[in-house]
């Protein structure tokens, strides 16, 4: 945190524009050395950048942001350059030659923002998600988190917890004063109940993982039911081998796809039957059963009586048999394919976070589950001392959620996923 860091923060050259960021106590001196002056704060200034020998490097824009009201919480400078490789290399070399400056590590700008209180840990996670977002739904969910969606919830919960804790402590402190404090904590119990309901409602919402990993759509049924052919059409590629030989598919095959902006993980499975004797096929059937247990959506291409609970019955090969029960589908004629895609999309969207809604990841849910457990214990405790202790534990857990305490072991892993210039 004492070093001044710099890095290319835009895409790799060549490009039309390159942005180099400098953050730390020497950022102003570095900018002055390159631009010959310190620009007016927060206003872009045209200048010629020069190295220590006075050689011209580039004509560009210089921006100066004095801390602490900056993205990193430190003095911050930006150099907007032409995006050629030679230009960028020359400017980075000039910065690297200055005493007290060094190249930033991966995610170090964002880590400094976190450590200087400019963002909380949940916002940093949202920014990481935003950088890796590949679909519109991922982008929207990441933006809500990066802009403090969870932090606002936590701030409200923390305020409520502090108030409830104060009431409980007040009754405990006054309990020996001739019953003066008796009943002071009564409003706290109602407040705890309201907090618990709010947290449980958020825990019940669709998780963020489905946006990243995709809704798991499993195609299952007996051998030669048409699963692999349908899988290939839905995935848009020949991912599975298709033959007339029963048991061709021996293992589950996965294909991540985006259908109308919805992330899906299509899974083709080995044909299910009771009389398999081949050891490899038996193992494939076991993996098919595992896939069914983990599925979000099941497309069943077998007899209706054998369909798993909640599965959608698909009458594949409708061009050969038009009288089977289920949604008639034919990969050869195209019959029913539009209806099948609509069915998948409708079901998948119901399992995904609503656009603009806050989606919790596994870390958030684990911590909030702890908070909910402590609030439940606090609400039911027969002794106010026990209530006070569970409220204290709930407050400590919320601090871990936002990164105020107890998260040192995961910070390196998180910020290491960022690019150097972020």
PyMOL commands that set and color helices and strands:
alter all, ss='L'
color gray80, all
select helices_A, chain A and resi 27-35+85-96+108-115+121-132+136-146+149-174+186-203+209-213+227-235+279-294+304-306+337-351+362-380+384-402+408-415
alter helices_A, ss='H'
color red, helices_A
select strands_A, chain A and resi 4-8+15-23+45-50+56-65+76-83+101-103+215-220+253-259+262-268+297-300+312-315+327-328
alter strands_A, ss='S'
color yellow, strands_A
deselect
rebuild
show_as cartoon
